[in-house]
Amino acid sequence: MAAKKPLHNTLRDKAEAKVKKLPLSALDLTMEKARVMMHELEVHQVELEMQNQELREAQHRLEEARDQYTDLFDFAPIGYLILDKKGVINNINLTACNLLGIERVHLKGKPLSAYMFSGEANKLLLKLRKAFKTGTLPALELHLKRNGNKDFTALIHGIVVVGGNQDNPLCRIAMQDVTELREAEALQQRHEDLQREKESIQQYNEELEAIVKKRTKELSEALEAEKQINEMKSAFITIASHELRTPITIIKSSVILIEKFKNLGRYDKIDPHVEHIKSSINNFTAILDDFLSLEKLERDAVRVKKENLEIPEFIKDLKTEMEGILKPGQHINYYHEGRTEVIQDKNILRHIIFNLLINAIKYSETDVTLRTQTLNGTLTVMVKDEGIGIPLDDQKNLFKRFFRAKNVKDFQGTGLGLSIVERYLDLLNGTIQFQSIPGKGSTFTITLPQDS
Ligand code: ADP
């Protein structure tokens, strides 16, 4: 095909043709006029050439601008497409074509929904319908198919423009691939979830550890308690076999002797043995009492029952009760100071004082002093003897269950009395102290609230 002639050449041909048609005779040409005309023509020609040049430059600039806009449209970092009311692609830039993985020629004239999964396509059509009413397509995310590659998530938004064709408004849509962004966000979310999970696992572990610790402590306490009970049981068996056997042996031999003396008619010899039997029974009862008290305390079965108590009267009864236990020639000398009335648990108080008096009687040969005093809301009871006393290095263990000092081997006892006294005093909010000089005697002092 012949090369196209430049525009100005074509125009010149046309002009020359026109001039040729003009009859030369019509021109009244003098030389002068011809010269002027010549000049005019030359000027026109220059002018025309200049205009021509300007036109060429303008055209060049237009072509450049067009190229720039094409470049801007096609290679924008964002996908751009123009859809009509039915969602058909009127135009699409190269970035959007690349996103869909399909060439522009195949995309133009096709509905965008063709590159979507059915649910998504309906979503787009609904939104588009709304956009053509309101003028804007608010941002929405769609799942699009990408030819030959994995699907992608597109974030689209757009505006509707009416433009020249009133009947065919168009929606200009910007489209961005946000797959990686969403994946990163999901990853971040998962990371945060894991982090939270990790914290809660840590918290759970800590709680579990605390429970295990608590449980271990409870178990070891239970084990310790059981160990103590077992120790107590074996101590009880030891004591029962030794201590309870002694009074029974004494009773048995005394009964045999009494029978013998009776058969011989020696009634004068009987009395001391009757006394032996009495004191053995007392011992036996005291030991049983101790065990019963301890067992009740262990079971937490001792209930405090406070009542009005006339102290001197209460002690008088107790003294009478103890007369059978006193050794020959031994007395309890009693003194009271202060108000006589207290509010206390009579039974528990009786047990406490009884235990202290028994010890004082048992570990001495001479009189025992008992003092009671009420002062400033406190009841003080003091039991004093002048007996064997307590060895200094045994004093610290005195209140331990089953403990007996090394100087009492020849005396009957269980080593339970003082520990029971201490437990009873706890129930009454009282305290106990003692002073003792070996070989000289001991003083035990208890203090209790007088009336609460
Ligand atoms: P026990 O049944 O052996 O008397 P207690 O618990 O009553 O048991 O007393 C513990 C130990 O304290 C006694 O074995 C004894 O060594 C010592 N003891 C208690 N009271 C006296 C006292 N008044 N004089 C000397 N020692 C005492």
Boltz pocket constraint, residues with backbone or C-beta under 6 A from the ligand:
constraints:
  - pocket:
      binder: B
      contacts: [[A, 355], [A, 356], [A, 359], [A, 360], [A, 363], [A, 385], [A, 387], [A, 388], [A, 389], [A, 390], [A, 398], [A, 400], [A, 403], [A, 404], [A, 405], [A, 406], [A, 407], [A, 408], [A, 412], [A, 413], [A, 414], [A, 415], [A, 416], [A, 417], [A, 418], [A, 419], [A, 442]]
      max_distance: 6.0
